[in-house]
């Protein structure tokens, strides 16, 4: 016996409603899955772009040091297509003199959980184009539990070359300073004493005043050349005293109007730093006066926390617009190169300002031990 219509219709309508609700939920879930899939695909493409076109090389090495994955930048650094690098040992691109260091590093890094680093000399597979690489790595476990290395490769050739140039420049500067000390000593001890002895012998002769005056001028010239070669004030009283003497002596000899301001010199800088800064001041002062033919000079030496700032400005009747300092000239570039070797930054005020002043500014970072302090020993 069938159920009456009044009893079956509500049940069918409820079932149809439930199915429609379920259908709507399935459609919403399907749309959400499609959006998620699209987001995942976008994130994957973004990750791939970031990985392939990163500014440093990325690669994954297996336990034998062979490349299992590498980005486009890394392939470019190694000089081969990415497909050709799969399965090749990275040691193939390490120069022979660093091969043992690399193998020891590989064993060490695979046995450590902390990030590791090594600097290597690299080359292409054919042995050409030597370059320097900073390699950072971290160990990760593959799906089967075997250790692998995720490696970043950074080309630091320019940094290494700059460091080599800085060391060569330091050695050259030491050699030149040694030669200057030797010449200063010979001038002072030999020529100076000979001129003094000659003056004493001539003192007893008649009409020797004119010759004696010339000898005094020669002695003064010897003393000035000796000071230029190796200023004793630099060792005895420090950098500020040497700068003060050179600035005032230059202003006196060239009849310049001088304005000199210097911060305190505490704590005194190390001998090497003082000598390098004094030589830069000497060269930059000569450069500025030669380029400008100035009649007025302003020298400002500041010692803020952790820095040494040298500000040189000149003004003269010839410093008028449209005249400007040629910062591309060879003397300007040499001076800028010397500032870089010091680890400082050189800035030119190449065009005269409204008052006609023109100049340059050196900013040199110092170690914390070279910062000025007050009487209580606190940084000022």
Secondary structure per residue as TSV (DSSP state, phi and psi in degrees):
chain	resnum	aa	ss	phi	psi
A	1	X	-	360.0	124.5
A	2	X	-	-76.0	154.6
A	3	X	-	-71.4	148.5
A	4	X	-	-66.9	148.2
A	5	X	H	-55.3	-33.8
A	6	X	H	-65.3	-22.0
A	7	X	H	-92.3	-30.3
A	8	X	H	-86.3	-32.9
A	9	X	H	-62.1	-45.4
A	10	X	H	-61.8	-36.5
A	11	X	H	-67.5	-41.6
A	12	X	H	-65.5	-41.7
A	13	X	H	-64.6	-37.8
A	14	X	H	-65.7	-40.7
A	15	X	H	-65.5	-42.7
A	16	X	H	-62.6	-41.6
A	17	X	H	-62.1	-44.0
A	18	X	H	-63.0	-39.8
A	19	X	H	-65.7	-39.8
A	20	X	H	-64.2	-42.0
A	21	X	H	-60.9	-43.1
A	22	X	H	-64.8	-37.8
A	23	X	H	-63.5	-43.0
A	24	X	H	-62.1	-40.8
A	25	X	H	-64.1	-41.2
A	26	X	H	-63.2	-40.9
A	27	X	H	-62.6	-43.2
A	28	X	H	-63.7	-42.3
A	29	X	H	-64.3	-39.4
A	30	X	H	-64.5	-41.5
A	31	X	H	-64.3	-40.0
A	32	X	H	-64.1	-40.6
A	33	X	H	-63.9	-39.6
A	34	X	H	-64.7	-41.8
A	35	X	H	-63.7	-43.0
A	36	X	H	-62.2	-42.8
A	37	X	H	-62.3	-40.7
A	38	X	H	-64.7	-41.6
A	39	X	H	-64.5	-40.1
A	40	X	H	-64.3	-41.0
A	41	X	H	-64.5	-40.4
A	42	X	H	-65.1	-44.1
A	43	X	H	-63.4	-38.3
A	44	X	H	-64.8	-43.2
A	45	X	H	-64.2	-39.8
A	46	X	H	-64.6	-44.2
A	47	X	H	-61.6	-42.4
A	48	X	H	-63.2	-41.7
A	49	X	H	-64.8	-44.8
A	50	X	H	-61.9	-38.8
A	51	X	H	-70.6	-46.9
A	52	X	H	-72.2	-38.1
A	53	X	T	-107.3	23.7
A	54	X	-	-64.3	152.4
A	55	X	S	-70.9	-9.7
A	56	X	S	-122.4	160.8
A	57	X	E	-81.6	137.5
A	58	X	E	-121.3	139.0
A	59	X	E	-153.5	161.9
A	60	X	E	-117.2	129.4
A	61	X	E	-112.2	142.0
A	62	X	-	-83.4	-173.7
A	63	X	T	-65.4	-19.8
A	64	X	T	-93.3	2.4
A	65	X	S	82.2	16.7
A	66	X	B	-91.4	148.9
A	67	X	E	-79.6	120.5
A	68	X	E	-103.7	-21.0
A	69	X	E	-157.5	140.3
A	70	X	E	-153.4	146.0
A	71	X	-	-88.1	175.2
A	72	X	H	-65.6	-36.8
A	73	X	H	-63.5	-43.2
A	74	X	H	-63.2	-40.7
A	75	X	H	-63.4	-38.0
A	76	X	H	-65.6	-37.5
A	77	X	H	-65.3	-35.7
A	78	X	H	-85.9	-11.7
A	79	X	T	80.6	24.6
A	80	X	S	-141.0	156.8
A	81	X	-	-61.7	152.6
A	82	X	H	-62.0	-39.9
A	83	X	H	-63.7	-32.0
A	84	X	H	-76.1	-15.4
A	85	X	H	-88.6	-14.9
A	86	X	T	-62.8	124.2
A	87	X	T	87.2	-4.7
A	88	X	-	-87.3	143.2
A	89	X	B	-72.9	139.6
A	90	X	G	-64.6	-24.5
A	91	X	G	-59.9	-21.7
A	92	X	G	-63.7	-24.0
A	93	X	G	-103.7	6.5
A	94	X	B	-94.5	132.8
A	95	X	-	-62.1	151.7
A	96	X	G	-59.1	-35.6
A	97	X	G	-69.4	-17.4
A	98	X	G	-106.1	4.6
A	99	X	H	-62.5	-45.0
A	100	X	H	-64.0	-41.1
A	101	X	H	-61.4	-39.7
A	102	X	H	-66.0	-43.4
A	103	X	H	-64.6	-40.8
A	104	X	H	-64.4	-40.6
A	105	X	H	-63.7	-41.4
A	106	X	H	-60.2	-45.7
A	107	X	H	-63.9	-40.3
A	108	X	H	-66.1	-47.1
A	109	X	H	-66.9	-35.3
A	110	X	H	-69.7	-18.8
A	111	X	T	-100.5	7.2
A	112	X	-	-123.9	145.9
A	113	X	S	-89.1	-14.2
A	114	X	S	-91.5	154.0
A	115	X	-	-61.6	144.7
A	116	X	E	-126.9	160.6
A	117	X	E	-144.4	147.5
A	118	X	E	-151.6	146.3
A	119	X	E	-105.7	129.9
A	120	X	E	-132.2	156.6
A	121	X	E	-95.4	122.9
A	122	X	E	-113.6	166.6
A	123	X	-	-155.2	167.7
A	124	X	-	-68.7	169.6
A	125	X	T	-62.1	-29.4
A	126	X	T	-85.0	4.1
A	127	X	S	88.1	5.9
A	128	X	-	-97.9	169.5
A	129	X	S	54.3	73.3
A	130	X	-	-70.1	139.2
A	131	X	E	-150.4	165.1
A	132	X	E	-106.8	136.5
A	133	X	E	-127.0	138.7
A	134	X	E	-101.6	117.8
A	135	X	E	-110.6	121.8
A	136	X	E	-114.5	140.5
A	137	X	E	-144.8	157.7
A	138	X	E	-142.7	141.0
A	139	X	E	-84.2	135.8
A	140	X	E	-134.0	155.9
A	141	X	E	-97.8	131.9
A	142	X	-	-73.4	179.1
A	143	X	T	-61.9	-31.6
A	144	X	T	-89.0	6.3
A	145	X	S	90.0	-1.4
A	146	X	-	-79.1	142.1
A	147	X	E	-75.1	140.0
A	148	X	E	-132.1	165.8
A	149	X	E	-117.6	128.8
A	150	X	E	-95.7	121.4
A	151	X	E	-122.3	138.5
A	152	X	E	-112.0	138.4
A	153	X	E	-120.9	118.7
A	154	X	E	-117.2	129.7
A	155	X	E	-78.7	112.5
A	156	X	-	-115.4	28.5
A	157	X	H	-60.7	-45.4
A	158	X	H	-63.5	-40.8
A	159	X	H	-64.4	-42.1
A	160	X	H	-66.5	-40.3
A	161	X	H	-64.5	-39.3
A	162	X	H	-63.6	-39.2
A	163	X	H	-65.3	-41.0
A	164	X	H	-63.8	-43.9
A	165	X	H	-61.4	-38.9
A	166	X	H	-65.5	-40.2
A	167	X	H	-67.7	-41.8
A	168	X	H	-62.6	-42.4
A	169	X	H	-62.9	-38.5
A	170	X	H	-65.6	-41.8
A	171	X	H	-64.0	-43.0
A	172	X	H	-63.6	-40.6
A	173	X	H	-64.7	-40.5
A	174	X	H	-62.0	-41.5
A	175	X	H	-64.8	-42.2
A	176	X	H	-66.3	-38.9
A	177	X	H	-66.5	-37.0
A	178	X	H	-63.6	-41.7
A	179	X	H	-67.4	-37.1
A	180	X	H	-65.5	-40.8
A	181	X	H	-62.7	-41.0
A	182	X	H	-63.6	-45.1
A	183	X	H	-65.1	-40.0
A	184	X	H	-63.3	-41.0
A	185	X	H	-64.9	-42.4
A	186	X	H	-65.5	-41.4
A	187	X	I	-63.0	-43.2
A	188	X	I	-72.2	-47.4
A	189	X	I	-80.5	-31.1
A	190	X	I	-100.1	-66.8
A	191	X	I	-65.7	-41.8
A	192	X	H	-61.1	-44.4
A	193	X	H	-68.0	-37.0
A	194	X	H	-63.9	-40.9
A	195	X	H	-66.9	-38.8
A	196	X	H	-64.7	-41.9
A	197	X	H	-64.7	-38.7
A	198	X	H	-65.4	-37.6
A	199	X	H	-64.4	-39.7
A	200	X	H	-64.8	-41.7
A	201	X	H	-67.7	-34.6
A	202	X	H	-78.7	-16.1
A	203	X	H	-62.4	-29.7
A	204	X	T	-83.2	-8.3
A	205	X	S	-89.2	149.0
A	206	X	T	-70.8	151.3
A	207	X	T	55.3	41.4
A	208	X	-	-99.8	4.0
A	209	X	H	-66.4	-39.9
A	210	X	H	-65.0	-44.3
A	211	X	H	-65.1	-39.3
A	212	X	H	-63.2	-37.4
A	213	X	H	-65.0	-41.5
A	214	X	H	-64.3	-37.5
A	215	X	H	-65.8	-39.2
A	216	X	H	-60.3	-41.5
A	217	X	H	-65.4	-38.3
A	218	X	H	-65.5	-39.4
A	219	X	H	-64.5	-40.0
A	220	X	H	-64.2	-38.5
A	221	X	H	-65.2	-40.9
A	222	X	H	-62.7	-42.6
A	223	X	H	-63.3	-39.8
A	224	X	H	-69.1	-41.6
A	225	X	H	-64.5	-39.4
A	226	X	H	-61.9	-40.9
A	227	X	H	-68.1	-38.5
A	228	X	H	-64.5	-37.8
A	229	X	H	-69.2	-45.3
A	230	X	S	-155.8	94.1
A	231	X	-	-68.0	120.0
A	232	X	H	-65.4	-27.0
A	233	X	H	-60.5	-29.8
A	234	X	H	-63.5	-41.0
A	235	X	H	-80.1	-34.0
A	236	X	H	-84.2	-43.8
A	237	X	T	-119.2	-9.0
A	238	X	-	103.3	177.9
A	239	X	H	-64.0	-44.5
A	240	X	H	-63.2	-39.0
A	241	X	H	-65.2	-39.2
A	242	X	H	-67.4	-42.2
A	243	X	H	-63.6	-41.7
A	244	X	H	-60.0	-45.0
A	245	X	H	-65.9	-46.8
A	246	X	H	-63.9	-41.3
A	247	X	H	-63.8	-46.2
A	248	X	H	-70.8	-37.1
A	249	X	H	-66.1	-40.6
A	250	X	H	-64.9	-43.2
A	251	X	H	-62.9	-38.3
A	252	X	H	-67.2	-45.0
A	253	X	H	-69.6	-35.4
A	254	X	H	-99.5	4.5
A	255	X	T	57.6	51.6
A	256	X	-	-101.2	148.7
A	257	X	E	-85.9	117.2
A	258	X	E	-111.7	135.2
A	259	X	E	-122.9	116.6
A	260	X	E	-124.0	125.7
A	261	X	E	-135.0	129.7
A	262	X	E	-137.3	135.6
A	263	X	-	-70.2	174.2
A	264	X	-	-64.6	158.0
A	265	X	-	-109.2	41.4
A	266	X	-	-118.0	136.6
A	267	X	S	-72.8	155.6
A	268	X	-	-61.7	143.1
A	269	X	-	-73.1	159.4
A	270	X	-	-63.3	160.1
A	271	X	H	-61.9	-43.3
A	272	X	H	-65.8	-43.0
A	273	X	H	-66.1	-43.5
A	274	X	H	-61.0	-43.9
A	275	X	H	-64.8	-42.9
A	276	X	H	-64.2	-42.3
A	277	X	H	-69.4	-35.7
A	278	X	H	-65.4	-43.6
A	279	X	H	-63.5	-37.9
A	280	X	H	-66.2	-41.8
A	281	X	H	-61.4	-42.4
A	282	X	H	-60.7	-47.0
A	283	X	H	-70.6	-41.4
A	284	X	H	-68.7	-35.0
A	285	X	H	-64.9	-44.7
A	286	X	H	-63.3	-41.1
A	287	X	H	-62.3	-47.9
A	288	X	H	-65.3	-42.4
A	289	X	H	-68.9	-35.3
A	290	X	H	-69.4	-38.3
A	291	X	H	-77.8	-26.7
A	292	X	H	-109.4	-21.3
A	293	X	-	52.9	47.9
A	294	X	-	-78.7	159.7
A	295	X	S	-114.0	-12.7
A	296	X	E	-128.8	144.2
A	297	X	E	-139.2	133.9
A	298	X	E	-121.8	126.4
A	299	X	E	-122.9	125.4
A	300	X	E	-129.6	117.9
A	301	X	E	-114.4	120.6
A	302	X	E	-120.0	148.3
A	303	X	-	-128.6	66.8
A	304	X	-	-69.4	176.5
A	305	X	T	-60.1	116.8
A	306	X	T	77.0	12.9
A	307	X	E	-142.3	158.7
A	308	X	E	-127.6	121.7
A	309	X	E	-120.5	123.4
A	310	X	E	-114.7	121.3
A	311	X	E	-120.1	117.1
A	312	X	E	-116.0	129.0
A	313	X	E	-135.6	144.7
A	314	X	E	-134.6	153.2
A	315	X	E	-148.7	142.2
A	316	X	-	-158.2	176.5
A	317	X	T	-68.3	-24.0
A	318	X	T	-85.8	-10.0
A	319	X	-	-86.7	76.9
A	320	X	-	-126.8	149.6
A	321	X	T	-64.2	146.0
A	322	X	T	-88.9	21.4
A	323	X	-	-63.2	143.1
A	324	X	B	-150.3	159.6
A	325	X	-	-76.3	130.7
A	326	X	-	-85.2	96.1
A	327	X	T	-78.0	-6.5
A	328	X	T	-97.8	0.2
A	329	X	S	-69.9	162.3
A	330	X	H	-62.0	-44.5
A	331	X	H	-60.1	-37.6
A	332	X	H	-65.9	-42.1
A	333	X	H	-68.5	-36.2
A	334	X	H	-63.6	-43.2
A	335	X	H	-64.5	-40.4
A	336	X	H	-66.4	-36.8
A	337	X	H	-65.0	-39.7
A	338	X	H	-65.5	-36.3
A	339	X	H	-64.2	-40.4
A	340	X	H	-65.3	-39.2
A	341	X	H	-63.5	-30.7
A	342	X	H	-72.4	-15.9
A	343	X	T	86.4	16.0
A	344	X	E	-106.2	-177.8
A	345	X	E	-126.6	126.4
A	346	X	E	-108.7	130.9
A	347	X	E	-124.6	138.7
A	348	X	E	-107.4	136.2
A	349	X	E	-96.4	84.2
A	350	X	-	-74.9	-26.5
A	351	X	B	-108.2	132.9
A	352	X	-	-57.7	140.5
A	353	X	-	-80.0	-169.2
A	354	X	T	-61.6	-28.2
A	355	X	T	-93.3	0.2
A	356	X	-	90.3	9.2
A	357	X	-	-84.0	144.4
A	358	X	E	-143.4	153.2
A	359	X	E	178.1	-160.8
A	360	X	E	-147.0	163.8
A	361	X	E	-144.9	125.0
A	362	X	E	-106.3	128.8
A	363	X	E	-116.4	115.6
A	364	X	E	-119.2	122.6
A	365	X	E	-78.8	139.5
A	366	X	-	-117.2	161.2
A	367	X	-	-68.0	159.0
A	368	X	G	-59.9	-30.7
A	369	X	G	-70.2	-13.1
A	370	X	G	-101.5	14.1
A	371	X	S	-87.9	148.8
A	372	X	-	-70.3	147.2
A	373	X	B	-130.6	159.7
A	374	X	-	-87.9	-172.4
A	375	X	T	-66.1	-23.2
A	376	X	T	-86.8	1.0
A	377	X	S	85.9	9.7
A	378	X	-	-92.2	141.9
A	379	X	B	-59.5	138.3
A	380	X	-	-105.7	360.0
